[in-house]
Amino acid sequence: MSYRHASFRTPFALAPLAAALLALPGLAAAADTYDTSTLLGGFNGGRASLVDQGITFRGDYVSETMGIVDGGLDTGTRYTQQIRAGFDLDMGKLAGWDGGTFRFTLNDRRGRSTSADLVGNRFPIQEAYGGQYTRLSEFSYDQKFNEGKSYFKLGFYAMGNQFGSHTLLTNFVNAAFCAHPLAMSGNSGWYNYPTARWGGEFAEQLTKEVNLRAGWFQVNPNLAGNNVHNAFRPGVSGTTGSLFPVELTWKPGAGTLYPGVYKFGAYYDTSRVAKKGLDTSPVTGRDGAYVLVEQKAYTPGTNADIGLVAFAQYMESDTDTAQLKRWYAIGGVWQGVGHRTKDRIALGYVGADINNRLVDARRATLANAGVPTDSPLYALTGAEELYELSYSFQVNPWLMLRPDVQYITNPGTFAYTQTDNALAVGLQAKVTF
């Protein structure tokens, strides 16, 4: 995630967008008996017909309006949005390549950052902020074979869609909870959606419950952040090395009332980078290891979708090169509120420890500048922490509204500043086209 400001060129509100789309001839989803799962409907059966032929179109919109009501650097509100569009080509139906799929995705982000403008913290309050422009996010081919037990994927895509993914946490708004520990991308050449790079992977279903996945991905900083000039230049120069991830997934209890997902992963990045801290000499290699857990903890009846799913995360990164030395999170998601079986309540805590070498280097800088040792500037915190509570209101199959509350403690940790704890409130909206 980048905190650099982006111009706010194409904002629009959710209600006017929906009204305008529904006003178009033949696009009223409620009247379309072929498809009510998307805003645009099934085009009188045309959409389903294309799927039968092997062509599936995808599209969605996310908006996040989050404001600071207490603490931080200033009070106020910021809005950001993401529009994603793409298609999948089923090569089994189109060309007889059973199990093969071509995927193509474009992504557009606009808006301003609540964290950058109003708080200055490391955990982005809006997960949809970062890379505020239109970009190519995927052009790939994947293939299943060996009766679906074996799989490979090649192309230009976001490796975080395949590795280190904790999809239960998409029930939150802050990027610290959004599907991946931030320590992965914060400490190495690992990149998550919408940042794509060249790479490939292979996965094997070892048993009914156990899957092993390994891959190779290009490390190229010129394809990340707000580098708009390279948005459609997948071949741009700047490669610094390769990143090799490996992940073992264990899914006990699949098909029962109490399923679980346990992921054990690690990566090695061959890039040559400067050490963190007082010694900034170059070193080759960055690495990290993680555990991601989610487990159904309580089911009140016979519907496996209803009840509480608990989650936890832990990650360690190498001391020489990491900014976020340790990462840890815990919480739960409850689905089913009264008769609203699709609504969800999510509550979680996440924290990240700054590398002590960075703190020592900052204190040395203050001393060299002649700052008295009794100055409050030396009272540097060791970890930023976040508490978040959200309610996902599933209005219908294609519209979700998510009121959200976040409380950030020690928000100045990674900026080496003393900043008041911040209280953020706001709304996320998701529309599937």
Secondary structure as GFF3:
##gff-version 3
##sequence-region A 1 433
A	DSSP	alpha_helix	14	23	.	.	.	ID=ss1
A	DSSP	three_ten_helix	29	31	.	.	.	ID=ss2
A	DSSP	alpha_helix	46	53	.	.	.	ID=ss3
A	DSSP	beta_strand	55	72	.	.	.	ID=ss4
A	DSSP	beta_strand	76	90	.	.	.	ID=ss5
A	DSSP	alpha_helix	91	95	.	.	.	ID=ss6
A	DSSP	beta_strand	100	111	.	.	.	ID=ss7
A	DSSP	alpha_helix	114	114	.	.	.	ID=ss8
A	DSSP	pi_helix	115	119	.	.	.	ID=ss9
A	DSSP	beta_strand	134	145	.	.	.	ID=ss10
A	DSSP	beta_strand	150	157	.	.	.	ID=ss11
A	DSSP	three_ten_helix	159	161	.	.	.	ID=ss12
A	DSSP	three_ten_helix	167	171	.	.	.	ID=ss13
A	DSSP	alpha_helix	182	186	.	.	.	ID=ss14
A	DSSP	beta_strand	197	205	.	.	.	ID=ss15
A	DSSP	beta_strand	210	219	.	.	.	ID=ss16
A	DSSP	three_ten_helix	221	223	.	.	.	ID=ss17
A	DSSP	three_ten_helix	228	230	.	.	.	ID=ss18
A	DSSP	beta_strand	241	250	.	.	.	ID=ss19
A	DSSP	beta_strand	260	274	.	.	.	ID=ss20
A	DSSP	beta_strand	282	298	.	.	.	ID=ss21
A	DSSP	beta_strand	307	317	.	.	.	ID=ss22
A	DSSP	beta_strand	324	337	.	.	.	ID=ss23
A	DSSP	beta_strand	340	354	.	.	.	ID=ss24
A	DSSP	alpha_helix	356	368	.	.	.	ID=ss25
A	DSSP	three_ten_helix	376	378	.	.	.	ID=ss26
A	DSSP	beta_strand	383	396	.	.	.	ID=ss27
A	DSSP	beta_strand	399	409	.	.	.	ID=ss28
A	DSSP	three_ten_helix	413	415	.	.	.	ID=ss29
A	DSSP	beta_strand	420	432	.	.	.	ID=ss30
###
